[in-house]
Amino acid sequence: MKHKIDFYEHPEKYGDEEAKVGDKRNFRSRNENSLLELTRKFLDLLRNSAFHIIDLKEAAQILGVPKRRIYDITNVLQGI
């Protein structure tokens, strides 16, 4: 049986010496941060926006990702 690694219990073991036990920063699972999932969320934002236009800086802020990640999303959409 595999055990889940709990970063919040032992942050010092996983490369974050400054983090304290119970520190609940905005960490996301790999699935939530995947390019596929972010692209889906971006498309939802686009569908729900006025005239299907959205500011990329605003999208990055809403999705909680760096702006360069938004460029990854737009590159995926260009490839379709």
mmCIF file of the N, C-alpha and C atoms, coordinates in Angstrom:
data_MODEL
# 
_entry.id   MODEL 
# 
loop_
_atom_site.group_PDB 
_atom_site.id 
_atom_site.type_symbol 
_atom_site.label_atom_id 
_atom_site.label_alt_id 
_atom_site.label_comp_id 
_atom_site.label_asym_id 
_atom_site.label_entity_id 
_atom_site.label_seq_id 
_atom_site.pdbx_PDB_ins_code 
_atom_site.Cartn_x 
_atom_site.Cartn_y 
_atom_site.Cartn_z 
_atom_site.occupancy 
_atom_site.B_iso_or_equiv 
_atom_site.pdbx_formal_charge 
_atom_site.auth_seq_id 
_atom_site.auth_comp_id 
_atom_site.auth_asym_id 
_atom_site.auth_atom_id 
_atom_site.pdbx_PDB_model_num 
ATOM 1   N N  . MET A 1 1  ? 0.837   -1.182 0.000   1.00 0.00 ? 1  MET A N  1 
ATOM 2   C CA . MET A 1 1  ? 0.000   0.000  0.000   1.00 0.00 ? 1  MET A CA 1 
ATOM 3   C C  . MET A 1 1  ? 0.879   1.242  0.000   1.00 0.00 ? 1  MET A C  1 
ATOM 4   N N  . LYS A 1 2  ? 0.595   2.142  -0.934  1.00 0.00 ? 2  LYS A N  1 
ATOM 5   C CA . LYS A 1 2  ? 1.371   3.369  -1.022  1.00 0.00 ? 2  LYS A CA 1 
ATOM 6   C C  . LYS A 1 2  ? 0.798   4.401  -0.058  1.00 0.00 ? 2  LYS A C  1 
ATOM 7   N N  . HIS A 1 3  ? 1.695   5.203  0.490   1.00 0.00 ? 3  HIS A N  1 
ATOM 8   C CA . HIS A 1 3  ? 1.280   6.261  1.406   1.00 0.00 ? 3  HIS A CA 1 
ATOM 9   C C  . HIS A 1 3  ? 1.338   7.588  0.683   1.00 0.00 ? 3  HIS A C  1 
ATOM 10  N N  . LYS A 1 4  ? 0.379   8.432  0.959   1.00 0.00 ? 4  LYS A N  1 
ATOM 11  C CA . LYS A 1 4  ? 0.394   9.773  0.410   1.00 0.00 ? 4  LYS A CA 1 
ATOM 12  C C  . LYS A 1 4  ? 1.427   10.607 1.150   1.00 0.00 ? 4  LYS A C  1 
ATOM 13  N N  . ILE A 1 5  ? 2.143   11.420 0.416   1.00 0.00 ? 5  ILE A N  1 
ATOM 14  C CA . ILE A 1 5  ? 3.089   12.333 1.032   1.00 0.00 ? 5  ILE A CA 1 
ATOM 15  C C  . ILE A 1 5  ? 2.313   13.574 1.435   1.00 0.00 ? 5  ILE A C  1 
ATOM 16  N N  . ASP A 1 6  ? 2.387   13.916 2.690   1.00 0.00 ? 6  ASP A N  1 
ATOM 17  C CA . ASP A 1 6  ? 1.675   15.085 3.171   1.00 0.00 ? 6  ASP A CA 1 
ATOM 18  C C  . ASP A 1 6  ? 2.663   16.224 3.361   1.00 0.00 ? 6  ASP A C  1 
ATOM 19  N N  . PHE A 1 7  ? 2.723   17.105 2.376   1.00 0.00 ? 7  PHE A N  1 
ATOM 20  C CA . PHE A 1 7  ? 3.644   18.221 2.404   1.00 0.00 ? 7  PHE A CA 1 
ATOM 21  C C  . PHE A 1 7  ? 3.403   19.112 3.619   1.00 0.00 ? 7  PHE A C  1 
ATOM 22  N N  . TYR A 1 8  ? 2.146   19.272 4.008   1.00 0.00 ? 8  TYR A N  1 
ATOM 23  C CA . TYR A 1 8  ? 1.827   20.176 5.103   1.00 0.00 ? 8  TYR A CA 1 
ATOM 24  C C  . TYR A 1 8  ? 2.315   19.661 6.447   1.00 0.00 ? 8  TYR A C  1 
ATOM 25  N N  . GLU A 1 9  ? 2.444   18.363 6.595   1.00 0.00 ? 9  GLU A N  1 
ATOM 26  C CA . GLU A 1 9  ? 2.913   17.799 7.855   1.00 0.00 ? 9  GLU A CA 1 
ATOM 27  C C  . GLU A 1 9  ? 4.425   17.944 8.014   1.00 0.00 ? 9  GLU A C  1 
ATOM 28  N N  . HIS A 1 10 ? 5.171   17.781 6.905   1.00 0.00 ? 10 HIS A N  1 
ATOM 29  C CA . HIS A 1 10 ? 6.636   17.812 6.958   1.00 0.00 ? 10 HIS A CA 1 
ATOM 30  C C  . HIS A 1 10 ? 7.194   18.632 5.802   1.00 0.00 ? 10 HIS A C  1 
ATOM 31  N N  . PRO A 1 11 ? 6.952   19.948 5.777   1.00 0.00 ? 11 PRO A N  1 
ATOM 32  C CA . PRO A 1 11 ? 7.392   20.764 4.650   1.00 0.00 ? 11 PRO A CA 1 
ATOM 33  C C  . PRO A 1 11 ? 8.896   20.812 4.492   1.00 0.00 ? 11 PRO A C  1 
ATOM 34  N N  . GLU A 1 12 ? 9.629   20.694 5.590   1.00 0.00 ? 12 GLU A N  1 
ATOM 35  C CA . GLU A 1 12 ? 11.090  20.769 5.506   1.00 0.00 ? 12 GLU A CA 1 
ATOM 36  C C  . GLU A 1 12 ? 11.682  19.598 4.738   1.00 0.00 ? 12 GLU A C  1 
ATOM 37  N N  . LYS A 1 13 ? 10.988  18.477 4.685   1.00 0.00 ? 13 LYS A N  1 
ATOM 38  C CA . LYS A 1 13 ? 11.474  17.308 3.947   1.00 0.00 ? 13 LYS A CA 1 
ATOM 39  C C  . LYS A 1 13 ? 11.327  17.475 2.450   1.00 0.00 ? 13 LYS A C  1 
ATOM 40  N N  . TYR A 1 14 ? 10.477  18.393 2.027   1.00 0.00 ? 14 TYR A N  1 
ATOM 41  C CA . TYR A 1 14 ? 10.158  18.506 0.612   1.00 0.00 ? 14 TYR A CA 1 
ATOM 42  C C  . TYR A 1 14 ? 10.581  19.836 0.014   1.00 0.00 ? 14 TYR A C  1 
ATOM 43  N N  . GLY A 1 15 ? 11.626  20.418 0.556   1.00 0.00 ? 15 GLY A N  1 
ATOM 44  C CA . GLY A 1 15 ? 12.266  21.561 -0.067  1.00 0.00 ? 15 GLY A CA 1 
ATOM 45  C C  . GLY A 1 15 ? 11.735  22.933 0.308   1.00 0.00 ? 15 GLY A C  1 
ATOM 46  N N  . ASP A 1 16 ? 10.913  23.047 1.319   1.00 0.00 ? 16 ASP A N  1 
ATOM 47  C CA . ASP A 1 16 ? 10.422  24.352 1.722   1.00 0.00 ? 16 ASP A CA 1 
ATOM 48  C C  . ASP A 1 16 ? 10.752  24.574 3.188   1.00 0.00 ? 16 ASP A C  1 
ATOM 49  N N  . GLU A 1 17 ? 11.993  24.989 3.426   1.00 0.00 ? 17 GLU A N  1 
ATOM 50  C CA . GLU A 1 17 ? 12.464  25.144 4.801   1.00 0.00 ? 17 GLU A CA 1 
ATOM 51  C C  . GLU A 1 17 ? 11.709  26.242 5.540   1.00 0.00 ? 17 GLU A C  1 
ATOM 52  N N  . GLU A 1 18 ? 11.216  27.257 4.794   1.00 0.00 ? 18 GLU A N  1 
ATOM 53  C CA . GLU A 1 18 ? 10.532  28.369 5.438   1.00 0.00 ? 18 GLU A CA 1 
ATOM 54  C C  . GLU A 1 18 ? 9.097   28.037 5.807   1.00 0.00 ? 18 GLU A C  1 
ATOM 55  N N  . ALA A 1 19 ? 8.521   27.048 5.146   1.00 0.00 ? 19 ALA A N  1 
ATOM 56  C CA . ALA A 1 19 ? 7.118   26.705 5.426   1.00 0.00 ? 19 ALA A CA 1 
ATOM 57  C C  . ALA A 1 19 ? 7.004   26.073 6.803   1.00 0.00 ? 19 ALA A C  1 
ATOM 58  N N  . LYS A 1 20 ? 5.931   26.358 7.446   1.00 0.00 ? 20 LYS A N  1 
ATOM 59  C CA . LYS A 1 20 ? 5.702   25.807 8.769   1.00 0.00 ? 20 LYS A CA 1 
ATOM 60  C C  . LYS A 1 20 ? 4.605   24.760 8.683   1.00 0.00 ? 20 LYS A C  1 
ATOM 61  N N  . VAL A 1 21 ? 4.565   23.884 9.656   1.00 0.00 ? 21 VAL A N  1 
ATOM 62  C CA . VAL A 1 21 ? 3.520   22.869 9.704   1.00 0.00 ? 21 VAL A CA 1 
ATOM 63  C C  . VAL A 1 21 ? 2.180   23.579 9.752   1.00 0.00 ? 21 VAL A C  1 
ATOM 64  N N  . GLY A 1 22 ? 1.260   23.128 8.906   1.00 0.00 ? 22 GLY A N  1 
ATOM 65  C CA . GLY A 1 22 ? -0.058  23.734 8.853   1.00 0.00 ? 22 GLY A CA 1 
ATOM 66  C C  . GLY A 1 22 ? -0.140  24.935 7.935   1.00 0.00 ? 22 GLY A C  1 
ATOM 67  N N  . ASP A 1 23 ? 0.968   25.303 7.297   1.00 0.00 ? 23 ASP A N  1 
ATOM 68  C CA . ASP A 1 23 ? 0.975   26.422 6.364   1.00 0.00 ? 23 ASP A CA 1 
ATOM 69  C C  . ASP A 1 23 ? 0.148   26.033 5.146   1.00 0.00 ? 23 ASP A C  1 
ATOM 70  N N  . LYS A 1 24 ? -0.988  26.689 4.954   1.00 0.00 ? 24 LYS A N  1 
ATOM 71  C CA . LYS A 1 24 ? -1.902  26.335 3.867   1.00 0.00 ? 24 LYS A CA 1 
ATOM 72  C C  . LYS A 1 24 ? -1.823  27.368 2.750   1.00 0.00 ? 24 LYS A C  1 
ATOM 73  N N  . ARG A 1 25 ? -0.654  27.468 2.101   1.00 0.00 ? 25 ARG A N  1 
ATOM 74  C CA . ARG A 1 25 ? -0.525  28.364 0.964   1.00 0.00 ? 25 ARG A CA 1 
ATOM 75  C C  . ARG A 1 25 ? -1.360  27.827 -0.182  1.00 0.00 ? 25 ARG A C  1 
ATOM 76  N N  . ASN A 1 26 ? -1.370  28.527 -1.282  1.00 0.00 ? 26 ASN A N  1 
ATOM 77  C CA . ASN A 1 26 ? -2.187  28.129 -2.422  1.00 0.00 ? 26 ASN A CA 1 
ATOM 78  C C  . ASN A 1 26 ? -1.521  27.023 -3.235  1.00 0.00 ? 26 ASN A C  1 
ATOM 79  N N  . PHE A 1 27 ? -1.275  25.899 -2.614  1.00 0.00 ? 27 PHE A N  1 
ATOM 80  C CA . PHE A 1 27 ? -0.723  24.763 -3.334  1.00 0.00 ? 27 PHE A CA 1 
ATOM 81  C C  . PHE A 1 27 ? -1.858  24.041 -4.031  1.00 0.00 ? 27 PHE A C  1 
ATOM 82  N N  . ARG A 1 28 ? -1.608  23.583 -5.236  1.00 0.00 ? 28 ARG A N  1 
ATOM 83  C CA . ARG A 1 28 ? -2.614  22.855 -6.000  1.00 0.00 ? 28 ARG A CA 1 
ATOM 84  C C  . ARG A 1 28 ? -2.081  21.481 -6.317  1.00 0.00 ? 28 ARG A C  1 
ATOM 85  N N  . SER A 1 29 ? -3.006  20.577 -6.494  1.00 0.00 ? 29 SER A N  1 
ATOM 86  C CA . SER A 1 29 ? -2.584  19.242 -6.893  1.00 0.00 ? 29 SER A CA 1 
ATOM 87  C C  . SER A 1 29 ? -2.103  19.297 -8.334  1.00 0.00 ? 29 SER A C  1 
ATOM 88  N N  . ARG A 1 30 ? -1.383  18.293 -8.743  1.00 0.00 ? 30 ARG A N  1 
ATOM 89  C CA . ARG A 1 30 ? -0.899  18.236 -10.123 1.00 0.00 ? 30 ARG A CA 1 
ATOM 90  C C  . ARG A 1 30 ? -2.062  18.248 -11.100 1.00 0.00 ? 30 ARG A C  1 
ATOM 91  N N  . ASN A 1 31 ? -3.146  17.595 -10.734 1.00 0.00 ? 31 ASN A N  1 
ATOM 92  C CA . ASN A 1 31 ? -4.311  17.534 -11.611 1.00 0.00 ? 31 ASN A CA 1 
ATOM 93  C C  . ASN A 1 31 ? -4.940  18.911 -11.790 1.00 0.00 ? 31 ASN A C  1 
ATOM 94  N N  . GLU A 1 32 ? -5.065  19.673 -10.692 1.00 0.00 ? 32 GLU A N  1 
ATOM 95  C CA . GLU A 1 32 ? -5.664  21.003 -10.768 1.00 0.00 ? 32 GLU A CA 1 
ATOM 96  C C  . GLU A 1 32 ? -4.805  21.963 -11.576 1.00 0.00 ? 32 GLU A C  1 
ATOM 97  N N  . ASN A 1 33 ? -3.515  21.746 -11.582 1.00 0.00 ? 33 ASN A N  1 
ATOM 98  C CA . ASN A 1 33 ? -2.587  22.639 -12.247 1.00 0.00 ? 33 ASN A CA 1 
ATOM 99  C C  . ASN A 1 33 ? -2.202  22.144 -13.644 1.00 0.00 ? 33 ASN A C  1 
ATOM 100 N N  . SER A 1 34 ? -2.805  21.046 -14.087 1.00 0.00 ? 34 SER A N  1 
ATOM 101 C CA . SER A 1 34 ? -2.444  20.501 -15.393 1.00 0.00 ? 34 SER A CA 1 
ATOM 102 C C  . SER A 1 34 ? -2.875  21.457 -16.497 1.00 0.00 ? 34 SER A C  1 
ATOM 103 N N  . LEU A 1 35 ? -2.175  21.397 -17.601 1.00 0.00 ? 35 LEU A N  1 
ATOM 104 C CA . LEU A 1 35 ? -2.480  22.269 -18.720 1.00 0.00 ? 35 LEU A CA 1 
ATOM 105 C C  . LEU A 1 35 ? -3.893  22.011 -19.237 1.00 0.00 ? 35 LEU A C  1 
ATOM 106 N N  . LEU A 1 36 ? -4.314  20.766 -19.234 1.00 0.00 ? 36 LEU A N  1 
ATOM 107 C CA . LEU A 1 36 ? -5.659  20.422 -19.683 1.00 0.00 ? 36 LEU A CA 1 
ATOM 108 C C  . LEU A 1 36 ? -6.718  21.089 -18.799 1.00 0.00 ? 36 LEU A C  1 
ATOM 109 N N  . GLU A 1 37 ? -6.566  20.954 -17.499 1.00 0.00 ? 37 GLU A N  1 
ATOM 110 C CA . GLU A 1 37 ? -7.546  21.523 -16.573 1.00 0.00 ? 37 GLU A CA 1 
ATOM 111 C C  . GLU A 1 37 ? -7.550  23.051 -16.639 1.00 0.00 ? 37 GLU A C  1 
ATOM 112 N N  . LEU A 1 38 ? -6.367  23.652 -16.731 1.00 0.00 ? 38 LEU A N  1 
ATOM 113 C CA . LEU A 1 38 ? -6.297  25.109 -16.838 1.00 0.00 ? 38 LEU A CA 1 
ATOM 114 C C  . LEU A 1 38 ? -6.910  25.598 -18.141 1.00 0.00 ? 38 LEU A C  1 
ATOM 115 N N  . THR A 1 39 ? -6.724  24.850 -19.221 1.00 0.00 ? 39 THR A N  1 
ATOM 116 C CA . THR A 1 39 ? -7.319  25.218 -20.509 1.00 0.00 ? 39 THR A CA 1 
ATOM 117 C C  . THR A 1 39 ? -8.839  25.156 -20.422 1.00 0.00 ? 39 THR A C  1 
ATOM 118 N N  . ARG A 1 40 ? -9.363  24.141 -19.770 1.00 0.00 ? 40 ARG A N  1 
ATOM 119 C CA . ARG A 1 40 ? -10.816 24.041 -19.585 1.00 0.00 ? 40 ARG A CA 1 
ATOM 120 C C  . ARG A 1 40 ? -11.352 25.228 -18.793 1.00 0.00 ? 40 ARG A C  1 
ATOM 121 N N  . LYS A 1 41 ? -10.655 25.589 -17.719 1.00 0.00 ? 41 LYS A N  1 
ATOM 122 C CA . LYS A 1 41 ? -11.088 26.721 -16.898 1.00 0.00 ? 41 LYS A CA 1 
ATOM 123 C C  . LYS A 1 41 ? -10.999 28.030 -17.694 1.00 0.00 ? 41 LYS A C  1 
ATOM 124 N N  . PHE A 1 42 ? -9.951  28.158 -18.495 1.00 0.00 ? 42 PHE A N  1 
ATOM 125 C CA . PHE A 1 42 ? -9.780  29.350 -19.330 1.00 0.00 ? 42 PHE A CA 1 
ATOM 126 C C  . PHE A 1 42 ? -10.934 29.455 -20.324 1.00 0.00 ? 42 PHE A C  1 
ATOM 127 N N  . LEU A 1 43 ? -11.304 28.336 -20.941 1.00 0.00 ? 43 LEU A N  1 
ATOM 128 C CA . LEU A 1 43 ? -12.413 28.337 -21.893 1.00 0.00 ? 43 LEU A CA 1 
ATOM 129 C C  . LEU A 1 43 ? -13.729 28.696 -21.208 1.00 0.00 ? 43 LEU A C  1 
ATOM 130 N N  . ASP A 1 44 ? -13.914 28.245 -19.975 1.00 0.00 ? 44 ASP A N  1 
ATOM 131 C CA . ASP A 1 44 ? -15.112 28.625 -19.217 1.00 0.00 ? 44 ASP A CA 1 
ATOM 132 C C  . ASP A 1 44 ? -15.148 30.139 -18.984 1.00 0.00 ? 44 ASP A C  1 
ATOM 133 N N  . LEU A 1 45 ? -13.995 30.707 -18.641 1.00 0.00 ? 45 LEU A N  1 
ATOM 134 C CA . LEU A 1 45 ? -13.915 32.158 -18.467 1.00 0.00 ? 45 LEU A CA 1 
ATOM 135 C C  . LEU A 1 45 ? -14.264 32.874 -19.767 1.00 0.00 ? 45 LEU A C  1 
ATOM 136 N N  . LEU A 1 46 ? -13.714 32.372 -20.852 1.00 0.00 ? 46 LEU A N  1 
ATOM 137 C CA . LEU A 1 46 ? -13.934 32.982 -22.158 1.00 0.00 ? 46 LEU A CA 1 
ATOM 138 C C  . LEU A 1 46 ? -15.402 32.912 -22.561 1.00 0.00 ? 46 LEU A C  1 
ATOM 139 N N  . ARG A 1 47 ? -16.035 31.764 -22.340 1.00 0.00 ? 47 ARG A N  1 
ATOM 140 C CA . ARG A 1 47 ? -17.453 31.591 -22.673 1.00 0.00 ? 47 ARG A CA 1 
ATOM 141 C C  . ARG A 1 47 ? -18.349 32.522 -21.867 1.00 0.00 ? 47 ARG A C  1 
ATOM 142 N N  . ASN A 1 48 ? -17.984 32.751 -20.622 1.00 0.00 ? 48 ASN A N  1 
ATOM 143 C CA . ASN A 1 48 ? -18.813 33.562 -19.727 1.00 0.00 ? 48 ASN A CA 1 
ATOM 144 C C  . ASN A 1 48 ? -18.495 35.052 -19.777 1.00 0.00 ? 48 ASN A C  1 
ATOM 145 N N  . SER A 1 49 ? -17.496 35.440 -20.561 1.00 0.00 ? 49 SER A N  1 
ATOM 146 C CA . SER A 1 49 ? -17.119 36.851 -20.640 1.00 0.00 ? 49 SER A CA 1 
ATOM 147 C C  . SER A 1 49 ? -17.961 37.575 -21.694 1.00 0.00 ? 49 SER A C  1 
ATOM 148 N N  . ALA A 1 50 ? -18.032 38.885 -21.537 1.00 0.00 ? 50 ALA A N  1 
ATOM 149 C CA . ALA A 1 50 ? -18.766 39.703 -22.503 1.00 0.00 ? 50 ALA A CA 1 
ATOM 150 C C  . ALA A 1 50 ? -18.053 39.671 -23.845 1.00 0.00 ? 50 ALA A C  1 
ATOM 151 N N  . PHE A 1 51 ? -18.788 39.393 -24.881 1.00 0.00 ? 51 PHE A N  1 
ATOM 152 C CA . PHE A 1 51 ? -18.277 39.359 -26.255 1.00 0.00 ? 51 PHE A CA 1 
ATOM 153 C C  . PHE A 1 51 ? -17.166 38.324 -26.456 1.00 0.00 ? 51 PHE A C  1 
ATOM 154 N N  . HIS A 1 52 ? -17.047 37.391 -25.532 1.00 0.00 ? 52 HIS A N  1 
ATOM 155 C CA . HIS A 1 52 ? -16.013 36.342 -25.595 1.00 0.00 ? 52 HIS A CA 1 
ATOM 156 C C  . HIS A 1 52 ? -14.608 36.932 -25.699 1.00 0.00 ? 52 HIS A C  1 
ATOM 157 N N  . ILE A 1 53 ? -14.388 37.982 -24.932 1.00 0.00 ? 53 ILE A N  1 
ATOM 158 C CA . ILE A 1 53 ? -13.070 38.634 -24.868 1.00 0.00 ? 53 ILE A CA 1 
ATOM 159 C C  . ILE A 1 53 ? -12.645 38.661 -23.410 1.00 0.00 ? 53 ILE A C  1 
ATOM 160 N N  . ILE A 1 54 ? -11.369 38.327 -23.157 1.00 0.00 ? 54 ILE A N  1 
ATOM 161 C CA . ILE A 1 54 ? -10.862 38.359 -21.789 1.00 0.00 ? 54 ILE A CA 1 
ATOM 162 C C  . ILE A 1 54 ? -9.423  38.866 -21.795 1.00 0.00 ? 54 ILE A C  1 
ATOM 163 N N  . ASP A 1 55 ? -9.103  39.694 -20.819 1.00 0.00 ? 55 ASP A N  1 
ATOM 164 C CA . ASP A 1 55 ? -7.749  40.209 -20.648 1.00 0.00 ? 55 ASP A CA 1 
ATOM 165 C C  . ASP A 1 55 ? -6.883  39.091 -20.082 1.00 0.00 ? 55 ASP A C  1 
ATOM 166 N N  . LEU A 1 56 ? -5.744  38.832 -20.717 1.00 0.00 ? 56 LEU A N  1 
ATOM 167 C CA . LEU A 1 56 ? -4.898  37.720 -20.282 1.00 0.00 ? 56 LEU A CA 1 
ATOM 168 C C  . LEU A 1 56 ? -4.352  37.923 -18.874 1.00 0.00 ? 56 LEU A C  1 
ATOM 169 N N  . LYS A 1 57 ? -4.063  39.152 -18.520 1.00 0.00 ? 57 LYS A N  1 
ATOM 170 C CA . LYS A 1 57 ? -3.569  39.437 -17.169 1.00 0.00 ? 57 LYS A CA 1 
ATOM 171 C C  . LYS A 1 57 ? -4.660  39.126 -16.134 1.00 0.00 ? 57 LYS A C  1 
ATOM 172 N N  . GLU A 1 58 ? -5.892  39.491 -16.471 1.00 0.00 ? 58 GLU A N  1 
ATOM 173 C CA . GLU A 1 58 ? -7.024  39.216 -15.585 1.00 0.00 ? 58 GLU A CA 1 
ATOM 174 C C  . GLU A 1 58 ? -7.274  37.707 -15.486 1.00 0.00 ? 58 GLU A C  1 
ATOM 175 N N  . ALA A 1 59 ? -7.163  37.005 -16.616 1.00 0.00 ? 59 ALA A N  1 
ATOM 176 C CA . ALA A 1 59 ? -7.353  35.550 -16.614 1.00 0.00 ? 59 ALA A CA 1 
ATOM 177 C C  . ALA A 1 59 ? -6.312  34.882 -15.721 1.00 0.00 ? 59 ALA A C  1 
ATOM 178 N N  . ALA A 1 60 ? -5.067  35.337 -15.803 1.00 0.00 ? 60 ALA A N  1 
ATOM 179 C CA . ALA A 1 60 ? -4.001  34.779 -14.965 1.00 0.00 ? 60 ALA A CA 1 
ATOM 180 C C  . ALA A 1 60 ? -4.318  34.982 -13.491 1.00 0.00 ? 60 ALA A C  1 
ATOM 181 N N  . GLN A 1 61 ? -4.841  36.154 -13.176 1.00 0.00 ? 61 GLN A N  1 
ATOM 182 C CA . GLN A 1 61 ? -5.185  36.462 -11.790 1.00 0.00 ? 61 GLN A CA 1 
ATOM 183 C C  . GLN A 1 61 ? -6.347  35.588 -11.312 1.00 0.00 ? 61 GLN A C  1 
ATOM 184 N N  . ILE A 1 62 ? -7.360  35.443 -12.131 1.00 0.00 ? 62 ILE A N  1 
ATOM 185 C CA . ILE A 1 62 ? -8.530  34.644 -11.760 1.00 0.00 ? 62 ILE A CA 1 
ATOM 186 C C  . ILE A 1 62 ? -8.159  33.175 -11.584 1.00 0.00 ? 62 ILE A C  1 
ATOM 187 N N  . LEU A 1 63 ? -7.333  32.660 -12.507 1.00 0.00 ? 63 LEU A N  1 
ATOM 188 C CA . LEU A 1 63 ? -6.937  31.248 -12.442 1.00 0.00 ? 63 LEU A CA 1 
ATOM 189 C C  . LEU A 1 63 ? -5.835  30.997 -11.423 1.00 0.00 ? 63 LEU A C  1 
ATOM 190 N N  . GLY A 1 64 ? -5.197  32.065 -10.965 1.00 0.00 ? 64 GLY A N  1 
ATOM 191 C CA . GLY A 1 64 ? -4.145  31.921 -9.963  1.00 0.00 ? 64 GLY A CA 1 
ATOM 192 C C  . GLY A 1 64 ? -2.873  31.309 -10.511 1.00 0.00 ? 64 GLY A C  1 
ATOM 193 N N  . VAL A 1 65 ? -2.546  31.687 -11.754 1.00 0.00 ? 65 VAL A N  1 
ATOM 194 C CA . VAL A 1 65 ? -1.333  31.172 -12.391 1.00 0.00 ? 65 VAL A CA 1 
ATOM 195 C C  . VAL A 1 65 ? -0.516  32.339 -12.921 1.00 0.00 ? 65 VAL A C  1 
ATOM 196 N N  . PRO A 1 66 ? 0.783   32.116 -13.142 1.00 0.00 ? 66 PRO A N  1 
ATOM 197 C CA . PRO A 1 66 ? 1.590   33.178 -13.748 1.00 0.00 ? 66 PRO A CA 1 
ATOM 198 C C  . PRO A 1 66 ? 1.151   33.439 -15.193 1.00 0.00 ? 66 PRO A C  1 
ATOM 199 N N  . LYS A 1 67 ? 1.413   34.633 -15.677 1.00 0.00 ? 67 LYS A N  1 
ATOM 200 C CA . LYS A 1 67 ? 0.994   35.004 -17.025 1.00 0.00 ? 67 LYS A CA 1 
ATOM 201 C C  . LYS A 1 67 ? 1.599   34.076 -18.078 1.00 0.00 ? 67 LYS A C  1 
ATOM 202 N N  . ARG A 1 68 ? 2.809   33.603 -17.863 1.00 0.00 ? 68 ARG A N  1 
ATOM 203 C CA . ARG A 1 68 ? 3.445   32.702 -18.840 1.00 0.00 ? 68 ARG A CA 1 
ATOM 204 C C  . ARG A 1 68 ? 2.650   31.401 -18.997 1.00 0.00 ? 68 ARG A C  1 
ATOM 205 N N  . ARG A 1 69 ? 1.940   30.995 -17.953 1.00 0.00 ? 69 ARG A N  1 
ATOM 206 C CA . ARG A 1 69 ? 1.098   29.790 -18.039 1.00 0.00 ? 69 ARG A CA 1 
ATOM 207 C C  . ARG A 1 69 ? -0.111  30.039 -18.940 1.00 0.00 ? 69 ARG A C  1 
ATOM 208 N N  . ILE A 1 70 ? -0.601  31.279 -18.957 1.00 0.00 ? 70 ILE A N  1 
ATOM 209 C CA . ILE A 1 70 ? -1.691  31.655 -19.854 1.00 0.00 ? 70 ILE A CA 1 
ATOM 210 C C  . ILE A 1 70 ? -1.218  31.533 -21.300 1.00 0.00 ? 70 ILE A C  1 
ATOM 211 N N  . TYR A 1 71 ? 0.022   31.892 -21.554 1.00 0.00 ? 71 TYR A N  1 
ATOM 212 C CA . TYR A 1 71 ? 0.568   31.740 -22.908 1.00 0.00 ? 71 TYR A CA 1 
ATOM 213 C C  . TYR A 1 71 ? 0.614   30.270 -23.311 1.00 0.00 ? 71 TYR A C  1 
ATOM 214 N N  . ASP A 1 72 ? 0.916   29.390 -22.365 1.00 0.00 ? 72 ASP A N  1 
ATOM 215 C CA . ASP A 1 72 ? 0.869   27.948 -22.656 1.00 0.00 ? 72 ASP A CA 1 
ATOM 216 C C  . ASP A 1 72 ? -0.539  27.539 -23.071 1.00 0.00 ? 72 ASP A C  1 
ATOM 217 N N  . ILE A 1 73 ? -1.528  28.068 -22.365 1.00 0.00 ? 73 ILE A N  1 
ATOM 218 C CA . ILE A 1 73 ? -2.925  27.748 -22.665 1.00 0.00 ? 73 ILE A CA 1 
ATOM 219 C C  . ILE A 1 73 ? -3.300  28.248 -24.065 1.00 0.00 ? 73 ILE A C  1 
ATOM 220 N N  . THR A 1 74 ? -2.908  29.498 -24.380 1.00 0.00 ? 74 THR A N  1 
ATOM 221 C CA . THR A 1 74 ? -3.251  30.036 -25.704 1.00 0.00 ? 74 THR A CA 1 
ATOM 222 C C  . THR A 1 74 ? -2.534  29.268 -26.817 1.00 0.00 ? 74 THR A C  1 
ATOM 223 N N  . ASN A 1 75 ? -1.341  28.771 -26.542 1.00 0.00 ? 75 ASN A N  1 
ATOM 224 C CA . ASN A 1 75 ? -0.640  27.955 -27.539 1.00 0.00 ? 75 ASN A CA 1 
ATOM 225 C C  . ASN A 1 75 ? -1.377  26.637 -27.778 1.00 0.00 ? 75 ASN A C  1 
ATOM 226 N N  . VAL A 1 76 ? -1.939  26.054 -26.731 1.00 0.00 ? 76 VAL A N  1 
ATOM 227 C CA . VAL A 1 76 ? -2.730  24.833 -26.896 1.00 0.00 ? 76 VAL A CA 1 
ATOM 228 C C  . VAL A 1 76 ? -3.919  25.131 -27.782 1.00 0.00 ? 76 VAL A C  1 
ATOM 229 N N  . LEU A 1 77 ? -4.604  26.217 -27.509 1.00 0.00 ? 77 LEU A N  1 
ATOM 230 C CA . LEU A 1 77 ? -5.792  26.571 -28.275 1.00 0.00 ? 77 LEU A CA 1 
ATOM 231 C C  . LEU A 1 77 ? -5.461  26.913 -29.723 1.00 0.00 ? 77 LEU A C  1 
ATOM 232 N N  . GLN A 1 78 ? -4.301  27.510 -29.978 1.00 0.00 ? 78 GLN A N  1 
ATOM 233 C CA . GLN A 1 78 ? -3.893  27.781 -31.353 1.00 0.00 ? 78 GLN A CA 1 
ATOM 234 C C  . GLN A 1 78 ? -3.652  26.495 -32.118 1.00 0.00 ? 78 GLN A C  1 
ATOM 235 N N  . GLY A 1 79 ? -3.197  25.474 -31.424 1.00 0.00 ? 79 GLY A N  1 
ATOM 236 C CA . GLY A 1 79 ? -2.880  24.217 -32.072 1.00 0.00 ? 79 GLY A CA 1 
ATOM 237 C C  . GLY A 1 79 ? -4.110  23.390 -32.443 1.00 0.00 ? 79 GLY A C  1 
ATOM 238 N N  . ILE A 1 80 ? -5.263  23.798 -31.953 1.00 0.00 ? 80 ILE A N  1 
ATOM 239 C CA . ILE A 1 80 ? -6.488  23.030 -32.233 1.00 0.00 ? 80 ILE A CA 1 
ATOM 240 C C  . ILE A 1 80 ? -7.047  23.384 -33.589 1.00 0.00 ? 80 ILE A C  1 
# 
